[in-house]
Amino acid sequence: MENYKKTKIVEKPCPLPFADLPPDIIEMKVKDGSKIRNLMGYAIGKMELDSVRQILFTGSGKAVSKTITCVEIMKRRLKELHQITKVLFKQIEEIWEPIVPEAGLDALTVKRNIPAICVLLSKDALDPQEPGYQAPACGSGVRREARRPLWE
């Protein structure tokens, strides 16, 4: 590959893995370079409105862990959120062009499958039989022993 350079990356569109989503649902597309502070400021502001009942977080590749972080922050800030998580693969195509066109090399197309995650958070109850469902957390989630000061 030392004779080639990557010229283009094409992400194949893939449908959302959730049925019956409202057309005006807020979709937070988390990218590797997204700032969590910016994402959460917008998402929490929208979810605090009474008119917004659901929000969808999506991320792929290196952004999967950042997507999960955003969802966990959201669940901690806004209690009683129901969650459905779907893990899938997205296909991307990388176009590699020869560095020296006169060398007689052809352009290459490399297809790769990268991991992706979609997380639906809802103020309303979701189907508990749906794979990937998580009920709202009860309590603070911190054990009593963990709250004890370390010097005791």
Phi, psi and chi 1 to 4 in degrees:
 res  aa     phi    psi   chi1   chi2   chi3   chi4
   1 MET       -   -1.1  -64.6  -58.2  -84.0      -
   2 GLU   -68.2  -15.0   62.8  -88.1   -1.0      -
   3 ASN   -93.9    5.0  -63.8  -35.1      -      -
   4 TYR  -125.7  157.5  -71.3   89.8      -      -
   5 LYS  -131.4  144.0   63.7 -179.9  176.4 -172.7
   6 LYS   -76.1  122.5 -168.0 -174.6  -48.0 -176.2
   7 THR  -106.7  -26.6   57.5      -      -      -
   8 LYS  -155.1  145.8 -167.5  158.3  101.2  174.0
   9 ILE  -123.4  123.4  -62.1  176.0      -      -
  10 VAL  -112.4  121.8  179.4      -      -      -
  11 GLU   -94.6  121.3 -150.9  172.2  -73.2      -
  12 LYS   -73.4  130.9  -62.0  -72.8 -177.3 -179.5
  13 PRO   -68.1  139.1   21.6  -27.9      -      -
  14 CYS  -128.9  139.9   78.5      -      -      -
  15 PRO   -68.4  152.2   24.3  -31.1      -      -
  16 LEU   -67.9  141.4  -67.1  175.4      -      -
  17 PRO   -81.0   12.3   28.8  -33.4      -      -
  18 PHE  -112.4  135.7  -61.0  104.2      -      -
  19 ALA   -94.2  155.9      -      -      -      -
  20 ASP    62.2   36.3  -56.1  -30.9      -      -
  21 LEU   -81.4  141.6  -73.5  177.6      -      -
  22 PRO   -64.3  146.9   14.2  -21.0      -      -
  23 PRO   -65.4  -23.2   18.8  -26.2      -      -
  24 ASP   -99.7   20.5   60.4  -18.4      -      -
  25 ILE   -63.5  144.5 -170.0  164.9      -      -
  26 ILE   -83.2  121.1  -63.6  168.4      -      -
  27 GLU  -111.2  118.1 -177.4  179.5   -1.1      -
  28 MET   -94.5  106.1  -59.2  -63.0  -63.3      -
  29 LYS   -91.1  102.3  -65.9 -178.4 -179.5  178.5
  30 VAL   -83.9  128.2 -178.4      -      -      -
  31 LYS  -112.4  165.1  -55.1  -75.3 -174.8 -165.5
  32 ASP   -60.1  -35.2 -172.4   35.4      -      -
  33 GLY   -91.6    2.0      -      -      -      -
  34 SER   -66.3  143.9  -60.4      -      -      -
  35 LYS   -91.8  126.2  -59.3  -75.7 -176.2 -139.9
  36 ILE   -59.8  -38.6  -68.9  177.3      -      -
  37 ARG   -59.8  -42.8  176.4 -176.4  -55.7 -160.9
  38 ASN   -68.1  -45.1  -64.1  -18.9      -      -
  39 LEU   -60.0  -47.6  -67.6  166.7      -      -
  40 MET   -71.3  -35.3  -62.7  -44.2  -59.0      -
  41 GLY   -58.8  -45.1      -      -      -      -
  42 TYR   -70.3  -48.4 -179.1   79.8      -      -
  43 ALA   -65.0  -44.8      -      -      -      -
  44 ILE   -67.1  -40.1  -70.0  171.4      -      -
  45 GLY   -58.5  -41.3      -      -      -      -
  46 LYS   -70.3  -42.5  -72.2  -67.3 -172.8 -179.4
  47 MET   -71.4  -19.2  -80.3  -60.8  -81.5      -
  48 GLU   -76.1  -14.8  -74.0  175.5  -19.4      -
  49 LEU   -73.3  142.6  -59.7  172.8      -      -
  50 ASP   -68.7  -27.8  -72.0  -25.8      -      -
  51 SER   -74.6  -21.0   60.6      -      -      -
  52 VAL   -94.9  119.8  176.9      -      -      -
  53 ARG  -106.4  -24.5  -53.0  -59.1  -60.9  167.7
  54 GLN  -139.9  153.7  -65.1  179.1  -27.9      -
  55 ILE  -143.5  146.3 -168.7  164.5      -      -
  56 LEU  -120.9  127.0 -178.2   66.4      -      -
  57 PHE  -107.0  130.8  -78.0   87.1      -      -
  58 THR  -131.4  146.0   60.2      -      -      -
  59 GLY  -160.8  153.2      -      -      -      -
  60 SER  -141.6  157.4   60.6      -      -      -
  61 GLY    65.2 -129.6      -      -      -      -
  62 LYS   -68.3  -14.4  -66.3  178.7 -178.0  177.3
  63 ALA   -86.3   -1.6      -      -      -      -
  64 VAL   -61.4  -46.5  167.5      -      -      -
  65 SER   -66.7  -35.8   59.5      -      -      -
  66 LYS   -67.4  -35.6 -168.7  173.8  -78.4 -166.6
  67 THR   -63.1  -45.2  -55.7      -      -      -
  68 ILE   -63.3  -39.6  -66.4  168.2      -      -
  69 THR   -60.4  -44.6  -60.1      -      -      -
  70 CYS   -61.3  -42.8  -70.5      -      -      -
  71 VAL   -63.2  -43.6  168.1      -      -      -
  72 GLU   -66.6  -37.6  -66.6  -58.5  -37.7      -
  73 ILE   -63.2  -43.6  -68.4  169.9      -      -
  74 MET   -61.5  -44.3  179.7   73.7   84.6      -
  75 LYS   -66.4  -31.8  -73.0  172.5   26.4 -178.0
  76 ARG   -74.7  -36.4 -175.7  169.3  -84.4 -157.6
  77 ARG   -77.2  -40.2  -67.0  -76.9  -61.6  -87.1
  78 LEU  -114.5  105.9  -58.5  171.6      -      -
  79 LYS   -71.1  166.2  -53.4  -68.6 -174.4 -149.9
  80 GLU    65.9   34.2  -58.7  -61.3  -41.8      -
  81 LEU   -96.3  129.4  -71.5  177.9      -      -
  82 HIS   -85.1  149.7  -62.4  -97.2      -      -
  83 GLN  -138.3  138.1  171.9 -178.1  -19.2      -
  84 ILE  -128.3  127.3  -64.6  179.1      -      -
  85 THR  -114.5  133.3  -56.0      -      -      -
  86 LYS  -125.5  132.0  -59.0  -74.1 -175.4 -175.5
  87 VAL  -110.7  135.3  178.7      -      -      -
  88 LEU  -149.4 -179.4   54.7  133.0      -      -
  89 PHE  -119.5  139.2  -75.0   95.0      -      -
  90 LYS  -108.6  144.5  -86.1  178.2  132.4  170.7
  91 GLN  -100.2  132.8 -170.2  175.7   72.4      -
  92 ILE  -123.0  151.0   62.8  168.1      -      -
  93 GLU  -117.4  128.2  -74.7 -174.3   -0.4      -
  94 GLU  -105.4  130.0  -63.0  174.1  -19.5      -
  95 ILE  -101.4  121.9  -47.5  -65.5      -      -
  96 TRP  -113.4  125.6  -67.6   75.9      -      -
  97 GLU  -106.8  147.7  -60.2  -76.9  -18.0      -
  98 PRO   -65.7  142.0    5.5   -7.3      -      -
  99 ILE   -67.8  -42.1  -65.9  173.5      -      -
 100 VAL  -111.1  102.3 -178.5      -      -      -
 101 PRO   -61.4  -26.5  -14.7   22.7      -      -
 102 GLU   -74.8   -7.0  -62.9   82.5   30.4      -
 103 ALA   -75.8   -7.7      -      -      -      -
 104 GLY    82.6   15.6      -      -      -      -
 105 LEU   -87.9  144.2  -61.7  172.0      -      -
 106 ASP   -89.3  157.7  -66.2  -28.6      -      -
 107 ALA   -69.2  146.4      -      -      -      -
 108 LEU  -112.0  144.0  -61.2  175.8      -      -
 109 THR  -119.6  119.9  -58.9      -      -      -
 110 VAL  -110.7  123.0  178.4      -      -      -
 111 LYS  -100.2  130.1  -66.8 -178.2 -178.6 -178.3
 112 ARG  -130.6  146.3  -65.0 -171.6  -36.8  155.9
 113 ASN  -102.5  125.8  -69.6  -39.4      -      -
 114 ILE  -117.7  148.2   58.3  170.0      -      -
 115 PRO   -69.8  148.4   23.9  -30.9      -      -
 116 ALA  -142.3  157.5      -      -      -      -
 117 ILE  -137.2  141.7 -169.3  166.5      -      -
 118 CYS  -127.3  126.7  -65.8      -      -      -
 119 VAL  -125.5  122.4 -178.1      -      -      -
 120 LEU  -100.8  122.6  176.3   65.0      -      -
 121 LEU  -111.1  135.8  -65.6  175.6      -      -
 122 SER  -139.9  140.7  176.6      -      -      -
 123 LYS   -75.3  -26.2  -65.5  177.5 -174.0  175.5
 124 ASP   -90.8  155.5  -56.1  -39.2      -      -
 125 ALA   -63.6  139.8      -      -      -      -
 126 LEU  -110.2  170.6  -62.1  170.2      -      -
 127 ASP   -68.2  113.6 -179.4   11.8      -      -
 128 PRO   -70.2  -13.2   18.7  -25.3      -      -
 129 GLN   -84.5  -10.6  -58.6  -55.6  -46.3      -
 130 GLU   -67.9  130.4  179.6   81.6   23.9      -
 131 PRO   -59.9  134.4  -22.7   32.1      -      -
 132 GLY    92.4    7.2      -      -      -      -
 133 TYR   -76.9  140.2  174.1   77.6      -      -
 134 GLN  -131.8  127.3  -75.4 -176.1  -17.3      -
 135 ALA   -74.2  160.6      -      -      -      -
 136 PRO   -59.9  145.4  -20.6   29.6      -      -
 137 ALA   -72.1  140.2      -      -      -      -
 138 CYS  -102.5  140.8   56.8      -      -      -
 139 GLY    78.6 -170.0      -      -      -      -
 140 SER   -84.3  -17.0   67.2      -      -      -
 141 GLY    82.1   -1.5      -      -      -      -
 142 VAL  -110.0  126.0  178.0      -      -      -
 143 ARG   -68.0  150.8  -65.0 -167.7  -29.6 -114.5
 144 ARG   -57.4  -42.2  179.7  173.2  -78.4  -75.8
 145 GLU   -62.1  -32.6  -59.9   87.9   43.7      -
 146 ALA   -71.3  -19.6      -      -      -      -
 147 ARG   -87.1   -9.6  -72.6 -173.7  -85.6  174.6
 148 ARG   -69.0  138.7 -135.8  177.7  -26.3  150.9
 149 PRO   -61.6  152.1  -18.6   27.0      -      -
 150 LEU   -70.0  -24.1  -63.8  173.4      -      -
 151 TRP   -83.1   -3.7   56.5   87.5      -      -
 152 GLU   -82.3      -  -73.1 -174.2    7.3      -
